[in-house]
Amino acid sequence: MNTVQILKEARALIANEKNWTQGEYALAENGRPQLCPNQFSKCFCSVGAVSRAMRLHPTEAGKSGVMEKFIKAAGLSNVRELVEFNDSHTHAVVLALFDRAIARAESEVA
């Protein structure tokens, strides 16, 4: 699993707006906030979705610097700014950010 695949998996987690959240990294089925996205999470912010996808593939995620590449593609400098971006923009804009990050990661592989 490479950076592109992890970003695509993370995007897929929030592709349906019902599975996207703002103000929390993740929400459980019962709506309770989760700081560490896991198999019981139902909704994710952009950072939570990437974290969840990376947790499924920890060896590759650590080697490829997925979160750092996602932040760079967003034109931001750190995770905090990415969280603020997620929390201050629409679902469509956040998905577009994923699309840009995926395209950038694909071009780096080619």
ZIKA-V311705 format. One record per backbone hydrogen bond with DSSP energy under -0.5 kcal/mol. NH is the residue of the N-H (numbers start at 1). CO is the residue of the C=O. If there is no record, write none. Layout:
NH | CO
NH | CO
This chain:
6 | 2
7 | 3
8 | 4
9 | 5
10 | 6
11 | 7
12 | 8
13 | 9
14 | 10
14 | 11
15 | 11
15 | 12
17 | 15
19 | 16
20 | 17
21 | 44
26 | 34
27 | 43
28 | 32
29 | 40
31 | 28
34 | 26
37 | 35
41 | 38
42 | 27
43 | 27
44 | 19
45 | 25
49 | 45
50 | 46
51 | 47
52 | 48
53 | 49
54 | 50
55 | 51
56 | 52
57 | 53
57 | 54
58 | 55
61 | 57
62 | 58
63 | 59
64 | 60
65 | 61
66 | 61
69 | 65
70 | 66
71 | 67
72 | 68
73 | 69
74 | 70
75 | 72
76 | 71
82 | 78
83 | 79
84 | 80
85 | 81
86 | 82
87 | 83
88 | 84
88 | 85
89 | 85
89 | 86
94 | 90
95 | 91
96 | 92
97 | 93
98 | 94
99 | 95
100 | 96
101 | 97
102 | 98
103 | 99
104 | 100
105 | 101
106 | 102
107 | 103
108 | 104
109 | 105
110 | 106
